[in-house]
Each structure stands twice: as structure tokens, then as C-alpha cells.
């Protein structure tokens, strides 16, 4: 694969991964600033959500359900 094809994919993946980590960090810092102590279970809840999402995507893929229409539901409920 050419670097010109691979570079935009890597940049987008990096931005998405960084955004997810930034949201977790913002959540921990907001919890600390409001409550006065750090809630380390915040990261556990993020990990649980990631595992549930991964499991559901694997299940839907195995059943032949297209994952594209499910994307907006994961953001908006």
C-alpha cells in the first residue's frame, strides 16, 4: 500500500483514538473539580462500554446485520 493511501487512514484513526481518550480525561477532571476527589471507576465504566460495543458489533456482524445504520445510535441513543 502506498504511503499516500495509508497516511490519511492513520491520521483519522489517531484523531478518533485521541478524542476518545480526551473525553475520558475530561470526565475525570470534571469529576475531580466538582466533587473534590478523583473517581477512578470512570475509566472502568469507559472500558465496560468499549467491551460491550465490541461484543455487539461482533454479534451483529456474525448475524449479517450491517453495522453502518447502528453508528448514529451509539452516539445519540
PDB file as gemmi writes it, atoms N, CA and C in Angstrom:
CRYST1    1.000    1.000    1.000  90.00  90.00  90.00 P 1                      
ATOM      1  N   UNK A   1       0.826  -1.167   0.000  1.00  0.00           N  
ATOM      2  CA  UNK A   1       0.000   0.000   0.000  1.00  0.00           C  
ATOM      3  C   UNK A   1       0.882   1.246   0.000  1.00  0.00           C  
ATOM      4  N   UNK A   2       0.472   2.226  -0.731  1.00  0.00           N  
ATOM      5  CA  UNK A   2       1.231   3.461  -0.818  1.00  0.00           C  
ATOM      6  C   UNK A   2       1.070   4.283   0.460  1.00  0.00           C  
ATOM      7  N   UNK A   3       2.085   5.067   0.763  1.00  0.00           N  
ATOM      8  CA  UNK A   3       2.033   5.913   1.952  1.00  0.00           C  
ATOM      9  C   UNK A   3       0.955   6.987   1.803  1.00  0.00           C  
ATOM     10  N   UNK A   4       0.657   7.395   0.576  1.00  0.00           N  
ATOM     11  CA  UNK A   4      -0.372   8.411   0.360  1.00  0.00           C  
ATOM     12  C   UNK A   4      -1.771   7.874   0.634  1.00  0.00           C  
ATOM     13  N   UNK A   5      -1.930   6.569   0.548  1.00  0.00           N  
ATOM     14  CA  UNK A   5      -3.214   5.952   0.876  1.00  0.00           C  
ATOM     15  C   UNK A   5      -3.295   5.681   2.372  1.00  0.00           C  
ATOM     16  N   UNK A   6      -2.201   5.267   2.938  1.00  0.00           N  
ATOM     17  CA  UNK A   6      -2.179   4.846   4.345  1.00  0.00           C  
ATOM     18  C   UNK A   6      -2.161   6.020   5.325  1.00  0.00           C  
ATOM     19  N   UNK A   7      -1.525   7.118   4.964  1.00  0.00           N  
ATOM     20  CA  UNK A   7      -1.368   8.247   5.874  1.00  0.00           C  
ATOM     21  C   UNK A   7      -2.696   8.864   6.310  1.00  0.00           C  
ATOM     22  N   UNK A   8      -3.638   9.143   5.411  1.00  0.00           N  
ATOM     23  CA  UNK A   8      -4.922   9.693   5.882  1.00  0.00           C  
ATOM     24  C   UNK A   8      -5.679   8.737   6.801  1.00  0.00           C  
ATOM     25  N   UNK A   9      -5.588   7.444   6.532  1.00  0.00           N  
ATOM     26  CA  UNK A   9      -6.246   6.470   7.400  1.00  0.00           C  
ATOM     27  C   UNK A   9      -5.650   6.508   8.796  1.00  0.00           C  
ATOM     28  N   UNK A  10      -4.333   6.567   8.885  1.00  0.00           N  
ATOM     29  CA  UNK A  10      -3.670   6.618  10.185  1.00  0.00           C  
ATOM     30  C   UNK A  10      -3.967   7.917  10.920  1.00  0.00           C  
ATOM     31  N   UNK A  11      -4.032   9.021  10.193  1.00  0.00           N  
ATOM     32  CA  UNK A  11      -4.350  10.303  10.824  1.00  0.00           C  
ATOM     33  C   UNK A  11      -5.763  10.308  11.394  1.00  0.00           C  
ATOM     34  N   UNK A  12      -6.713   9.799  10.637  1.00  0.00           N  
ATOM     35  CA  UNK A  12      -8.099   9.753  11.114  1.00  0.00           C  
ATOM     36  C   UNK A  12      -8.221   8.820  12.307  1.00  0.00           C  
ATOM     37  N   UNK A  13      -7.569   7.670  12.250  1.00  0.00           N  
ATOM     38  CA  UNK A  13      -7.594   6.735  13.379  1.00  0.00           C  
ATOM     39  C   UNK A  13      -6.971   7.362  14.621  1.00  0.00           C  
ATOM     40  N   UNK A  14      -5.890   8.084  14.442  1.00  0.00           N  
ATOM     41  CA  UNK A  14      -5.247   8.749  15.569  1.00  0.00           C  
ATOM     42  C   UNK A  14      -6.115   9.833  16.174  1.00  0.00           C  
ATOM     43  N   UNK A  15      -6.803  10.591  15.340  1.00  0.00           N  
ATOM     44  CA  UNK A  15      -7.699  11.640  15.842  1.00  0.00           C  
ATOM     45  C   UNK A  15      -8.861  11.029  16.609  1.00  0.00           C  
ATOM     46  N   UNK A  16      -9.426   9.949  16.089  1.00  0.00           N  
ATOM     47  CA  UNK A  16     -10.545   9.291  16.769  1.00  0.00           C  
ATOM     48  C   UNK A  16     -10.099   8.703  18.104  1.00  0.00           C  
ATOM     49  N   UNK A  17      -8.968   8.017  18.109  1.00  0.00           N  
ATOM     50  CA  UNK A  17      -8.469   7.424  19.360  1.00  0.00           C  
ATOM     51  C   UNK A  17      -8.127   8.498  20.384  1.00  0.00           C  
ATOM     52  N   UNK A  18      -7.504   9.566  19.940  1.00  0.00           N  
ATOM     53  CA  UNK A  18      -7.180  10.664  20.841  1.00  0.00           C  
ATOM     54  C   UNK A  18      -8.412  11.347  21.395  1.00  0.00           C  
ATOM     55  N   UNK A  19      -9.458  11.451  20.579  1.00  0.00           N  
ATOM     56  CA  UNK A  19     -10.704  12.070  21.047  1.00  0.00           C  
ATOM     57  C   UNK A  19     -11.372  11.231  22.126  1.00  0.00           C  
ATOM     58  N   UNK A  20     -11.342   9.921  21.969  1.00  0.00           N  
ATOM     59  CA  UNK A  20     -11.937   9.042  22.977  1.00  0.00           C  
ATOM     60  C   UNK A  20     -11.184   9.164  24.292  1.00  0.00           C  
ATOM     61  N   UNK A  21      -9.858   9.168  24.228  1.00  0.00           N  
ATOM     62  CA  UNK A  21      -9.064   9.318  25.450  1.00  0.00           C  
ATOM     63  C   UNK A  21      -9.253  10.700  26.069  1.00  0.00           C  
ATOM     64  N   UNK A  22      -9.388  11.726  25.236  1.00  0.00           N  
ATOM     65  CA  UNK A  22      -9.605  13.080  25.754  1.00  0.00           C  
ATOM     66  C   UNK A  22     -10.949  13.182  26.467  1.00  0.00           C  
ATOM     67  N   UNK A  23     -11.977  12.527  25.937  1.00  0.00           N  
ATOM     68  CA  UNK A  23     -13.279  12.544  26.614  1.00  0.00           C  
ATOM     69  C   UNK A  23     -13.200  11.896  27.985  1.00  0.00           C  
ATOM     70  N   UNK A  24     -12.471  10.805  28.089  1.00  0.00           N  
ATOM     71  CA  UNK A  24     -12.279  10.166  29.390  1.00  0.00           C  
ATOM     72  C   UNK A  24     -11.528  11.064  30.352  1.00  0.00           C  
ATOM     73  N   UNK A  25     -10.488  11.726  29.858  1.00  0.00           N  
ATOM     74  CA  UNK A  25      -9.720  12.635  30.698  1.00  0.00           C  
ATOM     75  C   UNK A  25     -10.528  13.837  31.153  1.00  0.00           C  
ATOM     76  N   UNK A  26     -11.357  14.368  30.269  1.00  0.00           N  
ATOM     77  CA  UNK A  26     -12.219  15.492  30.639  1.00  0.00           C  
ATOM     78  C   UNK A  26     -13.222  15.058  31.693  1.00  0.00           C  
ATOM     79  N   UNK A  27     -13.753  13.852  31.549  1.00  0.00           N  
ATOM     80  CA  UNK A  27     -14.698  13.350  32.547  1.00  0.00           C  
ATOM     81  C   UNK A  27     -14.072  13.201  33.919  1.00  0.00           C  
ATOM     82  N   UNK A  28     -12.846  12.674  33.965  1.00  0.00           N  
ATOM     83  CA  UNK A  28     -12.157  12.517  35.249  1.00  0.00           C  
ATOM     84  C   UNK A  28     -11.840  13.879  35.852  1.00  0.00           C  
ATOM     85  N   UNK A  29     -11.389  14.825  35.040  1.00  0.00           N  
ATOM     86  CA  UNK A  29     -11.047  16.142  35.581  1.00  0.00           C  
ATOM     87  C   UNK A  29     -12.288  16.900  36.036  1.00  0.00           C  
ATOM     88  N   UNK A  30     -13.408  16.751  35.332  1.00  0.00           N  
ATOM     89  CA  UNK A  30     -14.649  17.387  35.786  1.00  0.00           C  
ATOM     90  C   UNK A  30     -15.128  16.780  37.100  1.00  0.00           C  
ATOM     91  N   UNK A  31     -15.031  15.471  37.213  1.00  0.00           N  
ATOM     92  CA  UNK A  31     -15.425  14.812  38.457  1.00  0.00           C  
ATOM     93  C   UNK A  31     -14.554  15.283  39.613  1.00  0.00           C  
ATOM     94  N   UNK A  32     -13.264  15.408  39.362  1.00  0.00           N  
ATOM     95  CA  UNK A  32     -12.354  15.851  40.425  1.00  0.00           C  
ATOM     96  C   UNK A  32     -12.630  17.300  40.819  1.00  0.00           C  
ATOM     97  N   UNK A  33     -12.872  18.161  39.828  1.00  0.00           N  
ATOM     98  CA  UNK A  33     -13.078  19.573  40.149  1.00  0.00           C  
ATOM     99  C   UNK A  33     -14.414  19.816  40.842  1.00  0.00           C  
ATOM    100  N   UNK A  34     -15.426  19.019  40.545  1.00  0.00           N  
ATOM    101  CA  UNK A  34     -16.739  19.221  41.159  1.00  0.00           C  
ATOM    102  C   UNK A  34     -16.817  18.554  42.526  1.00  0.00           C  
ATOM    103  N   UNK A  35     -16.374  17.310  42.623  1.00  0.00           N  
ATOM    104  CA  UNK A  35     -16.525  16.553  43.864  1.00  0.00           C  
ATOM    105  C   UNK A  35     -15.346  16.695  44.820  1.00  0.00           C  
ATOM    106  N   UNK A  36     -14.185  17.068  44.302  1.00  0.00           N  
ATOM    107  CA  UNK A  36     -13.020  17.220  45.157  1.00  0.00           C  
ATOM    108  C   UNK A  36     -12.208  15.950  45.332  1.00  0.00           C  
ATOM    109  N   UNK A  37     -12.627  14.852  44.738  1.00  0.00           N  
ATOM    110  CA  UNK A  37     -11.836  13.617  44.754  1.00  0.00           C  
ATOM    111  C   UNK A  37     -11.972  12.947  43.395  1.00  0.00           C  
ATOM    112  N   UNK A  38     -10.997  12.144  43.065  1.00  0.00           N  
ATOM    113  CA  UNK A  38     -10.966  11.514  41.752  1.00  0.00           C  
ATOM    114  C   UNK A  38     -11.700  10.177  41.783  1.00  0.00           C  
ATOM    115  N   UNK A  39     -12.601   9.995  40.868  1.00  0.00           N  
ATOM    116  CA  UNK A  39     -13.354   8.754  40.758  1.00  0.00           C  
ATOM    117  C   UNK A  39     -12.670   7.884  39.703  1.00  0.00           C  
ATOM    118  N   UNK A  40     -11.863   6.930  40.148  1.00  0.00           N  
ATOM    119  CA  UNK A  40     -11.125   6.095  39.211  1.00  0.00           C  
ATOM    120  C   UNK A  40     -12.010   5.041  38.557  1.00  0.00           C  
ATOM    121  N   UNK A  41     -13.238   4.886  38.999  1.00  0.00           N  
ATOM    122  CA  UNK A  41     -14.162   3.968  38.341  1.00  0.00           C  
ATOM    123  C   UNK A  41     -14.616   4.517  36.993  1.00  0.00           C  
ATOM    124  N   UNK A  42     -14.336   5.781  36.734  1.00  0.00           N  
ATOM    125  CA  UNK A  42     -14.699   6.390  35.455  1.00  0.00           C  
ATOM    126  C   UNK A  42     -14.036   5.633  34.299  1.00  0.00           C  
ATOM    127  N   UNK A  43     -12.785   5.281  34.453  1.00  0.00           N  
ATOM    128  CA  UNK A  43     -12.084   4.509  33.425  1.00  0.00           C  
ATOM    129  C   UNK A  43     -12.639   3.108  33.277  1.00  0.00           C  
ATOM    130  N   UNK A  44     -13.067   2.514  34.385  1.00  0.00           N  
ATOM    131  CA  UNK A  44     -13.676   1.179  34.319  1.00  0.00           C  
ATOM    132  C   UNK A  44     -14.978   1.211  33.540  1.00  0.00           C  
ATOM    133  N   UNK A  45     -15.755   2.246  33.740  1.00  0.00           N  
ATOM    134  CA  UNK A  45     -17.021   2.372  33.017  1.00  0.00           C  
ATOM    135  C   UNK A  45     -16.759   2.571  31.526  1.00  0.00           C  
ATOM    136  N   UNK A  46     -15.724   3.351  31.186  1.00  0.00           N  
ATOM    137  CA  UNK A  46     -15.364   3.511  29.771  1.00  0.00           C  
ATOM    138  C   UNK A  46     -14.938   2.179  29.162  1.00  0.00           C  
ATOM    139  N   UNK A  47     -14.153   1.402  29.895  1.00  0.00           N  
ATOM    140  CA  UNK A  47     -13.706   0.102  29.391  1.00  0.00           C  
ATOM    141  C   UNK A  47     -14.881  -0.855  29.226  1.00  0.00           C  
ATOM    142  N   UNK A  48     -15.817  -0.826  30.164  1.00  0.00           N  
ATOM    143  CA  UNK A  48     -17.003  -1.678  30.058  1.00  0.00           C  
ATOM    144  C   UNK A  48     -17.814  -1.319  28.817  1.00  0.00           C  
ATOM    145  N   UNK A  49     -17.992  -0.033  28.569  1.00  0.00           N  
ATOM    146  CA  UNK A  49     -18.703   0.402  27.368  1.00  0.00           C  
ATOM    147  C   UNK A  49     -17.999  -0.021  26.094  1.00  0.00           C  
ATOM    148  N   UNK A  50     -16.671   0.024  26.097  1.00  0.00           N  
ATOM    149  CA  UNK A  50     -15.907  -0.398  24.924  1.00  0.00           C  
ATOM    150  C   UNK A  50     -16.065  -1.893  24.671  1.00  0.00           C  
ATOM    151  N   UNK A  51     -16.023  -2.692  25.743  1.00  0.00           N  
ATOM    152  CA  UNK A  51     -16.191  -4.141  25.584  1.00  0.00           C  
ATOM    153  C   UNK A  51     -17.605  -4.499  25.130  1.00  0.00           C  
ATOM    154  N   UNK A  52     -18.605  -3.825  25.653  1.00  0.00           N  
ATOM    155  CA  UNK A  52     -19.985  -4.086  25.225  1.00  0.00           C  
ATOM    156  C   UNK A  52     -20.155  -3.726  23.753  1.00  0.00           C  
ATOM    157  N   UNK A  53     -19.607  -2.578  23.344  1.00  0.00           N  
ATOM    158  CA  UNK A  53     -19.699  -2.174  21.943  1.00  0.00           C  
ATOM    159  C   UNK A  53     -18.992  -3.171  21.038  1.00  0.00           C  
ATOM    160  N   UNK A  54     -17.812  -3.608  21.435  1.00  0.00           N  
ATOM    161  CA  UNK A  54     -17.070  -4.587  20.641  1.00  0.00           C  
ATOM    162  C   UNK A  54     -17.842  -5.900  20.527  1.00  0.00           C  
ATOM    163  N   UNK A  55     -18.434  -6.343  21.621  1.00  0.00           N  
ATOM    164  CA  UNK A  55     -19.216  -7.577  21.593  1.00  0.00           C  
ATOM    165  C   UNK A  55     -20.448  -7.470  20.713  1.00  0.00           C  
ATOM    166  N   UNK A  56     -21.150  -6.338  20.803  1.00  0.00           N  
ATOM    167  CA  UNK A  56     -22.348  -6.163  19.977  1.00  0.00           C  
ATOM    168  C   UNK A  56     -22.000  -6.054  18.499  1.00  0.00           C  
ATOM    169  N   UNK A  57     -20.913  -5.359  18.181  1.00  0.00           N  
ATOM    170  CA  UNK A  57     -20.505  -5.281  16.778  1.00  0.00           C  
ATOM    171  C   UNK A  57     -20.128  -6.658  16.238  1.00  0.00           C  
ATOM    172  N   UNK A  58     -19.450  -7.458  17.052  1.00  0.00           N  
ATOM    173  CA  UNK A  58     -19.121  -8.819  16.629  1.00  0.00           C  
ATOM    174  C   UNK A  58     -20.361  -9.672  16.445  1.00  0.00           C  
ATOM    175  N   UNK A  59     -21.329  -9.513  17.343  1.00  0.00           N  
ATOM    176  CA  UNK A  59     -22.574 -10.270  17.242  1.00  0.00           C  
ATOM    177  C   UNK A  59     -23.359  -9.869  16.002  1.00  0.00           C  
ATOM    178  N   UNK A  60     -23.495  -8.565  15.780  1.00  0.00           N  
ATOM    179  CA  UNK A  60     -24.250  -8.105  14.612  1.00  0.00           C  
ATOM    180  C   UNK A  60     -23.561  -8.494  13.314  1.00  0.00           C  
ATOM    181  N   UNK A  61     -22.242  -8.470  13.301  1.00  0.00           N  
ATOM    182  CA  UNK A  61     -21.511  -8.880  12.105  1.00  0.00           C  
ATOM    183  C   UNK A  61     -21.709 -10.371  11.846  1.00  0.00           C  
ATOM    184  N   UNK A  62     -21.695 -11.182  12.899  1.00  0.00           N  
ATOM    185  CA  UNK A  62     -21.894 -12.626  12.741  1.00  0.00           C  
ATOM    186  C   UNK A  62     -23.307 -12.940  12.255  1.00  0.00           C  
ATOM    187  N   UNK A  63     -24.282 -12.126  12.660  1.00  0.00           N  
ATOM    188  CA  UNK A  63     -25.663 -12.345  12.234  1.00  0.00           C  
ATOM    189  C   UNK A  63     -25.957 -11.750  10.863  1.00  0.00           C  
ATOM    190  N   UNK A  64     -25.015 -11.004  10.311  1.00  0.00           N  
ATOM    191  CA  UNK A  64     -25.202 -10.426   8.986  1.00  0.00           C  
ATOM    192  C   UNK A  64     -25.916  -9.093   8.997  1.00  0.00           C  
ATOM    193  N   UNK A  65     -26.044  -8.467  10.143  1.00  0.00           N  
ATOM    194  CA  UNK A  65     -26.689  -7.153  10.231  1.00  0.00           C  
ATOM    195  C   UNK A  65     -25.652  -6.098   9.865  1.00  0.00           C  
ATOM    196  N   UNK A  66     -25.979  -5.180   8.947  1.00  0.00           N  
ATOM    197  CA  UNK A  66     -24.998  -4.141   8.608  1.00  0.00           C  
ATOM    198  C   UNK A  66     -24.791  -3.191   9.789  1.00  0.00           C  
ATOM    199  N   UNK A  67     -23.543  -2.839  10.048  1.00  0.00           N  
ATOM    200  CA  UNK A  67     -23.209  -2.002  11.195  1.00  0.00           C  
ATOM    201  C   UNK A  67     -23.361  -0.513  10.922  1.00  0.00           C  
ATOM    202  N   UNK A  68     -23.449  -0.118   9.665  1.00  0.00           N  
ATOM    203  CA  UNK A  68     -23.490   1.304   9.334  1.00  0.00           C  
ATOM    204  C   UNK A  68     -24.699   2.020   9.929  1.00  0.00           C  
ATOM    205  N   UNK A  69     -25.919   1.483   9.876  1.00  0.00           N  
ATOM    206  CA  UNK A  69     -27.045   2.209  10.481  1.00  0.00           C  
ATOM    207  C   UNK A  69     -26.977   2.266  12.007  1.00  0.00           C  
ATOM    208  N   UNK A  70     -26.180   1.413  12.628  1.00  0.00           N  
ATOM    209  CA  UNK A  70     -26.101   1.396  14.086  1.00  0.00           C  
ATOM    210  C   UNK A  70     -25.159   2.459  14.636  1.00  0.00           C  
ATOM    211  N   UNK A  71     -24.321   3.048  13.800  1.00  0.00           N  
ATOM    212  CA  UNK A  71     -23.367   4.053  14.249  1.00  0.00           C  
ATOM    213  C   UNK A  71     -24.009   5.268  14.891  1.00  0.00           C  
ATOM    214  N   UNK A  72     -24.992   5.900  14.245  1.00  0.00           N  
ATOM    215  CA  UNK A  72     -25.629   7.065  14.876  1.00  0.00           C  
ATOM    216  C   UNK A  72     -26.346   6.724  16.177  1.00  0.00           C  
ATOM    217  N   UNK A  73     -26.826   5.509  16.310  1.00  0.00           N  
ATOM    218  CA  UNK A  73     -27.496   5.125  17.553  1.00  0.00           C  
ATOM    219  C   UNK A  73     -26.525   5.075  18.720  1.00  0.00           C  
ATOM    220  N   UNK A  74     -25.270   4.737  18.441  1.00  0.00           N  
ATOM    221  CA  UNK A  74     -24.295   4.684  19.530  1.00  0.00           C  
ATOM    222  C   UNK A  74     -23.937   6.075  20.031  1.00  0.00           C  
ATOM    223  N   UNK A  75     -24.141   7.097  19.213  1.00  0.00           N  
ATOM    224  CA  UNK A  75     -23.844   8.457  19.642  1.00  0.00           C  
ATOM    225  C   UNK A  75     -25.063   9.154  20.220  1.00  0.00           C  
ATOM    226  N   UNK A  76     -26.225   8.934  19.628  1.00  0.00           N  
ATOM    227  CA  UNK A  76     -27.403   9.690  20.031  1.00  0.00           C  
ATOM    228  C   UNK A  76     -28.386   8.944  20.894  1.00  0.00           C  
ATOM    229  N   UNK A  77     -28.230   7.646  21.015  1.00  0.00           N  
ATOM    230  CA  UNK A  77     -29.166   6.879  21.837  1.00  0.00           C  
ATOM    231  C   UNK A  77     -30.343   6.558  21.008  1.00  0.00           C  
TER     232      UNK A  77                                                      
END                                                                             
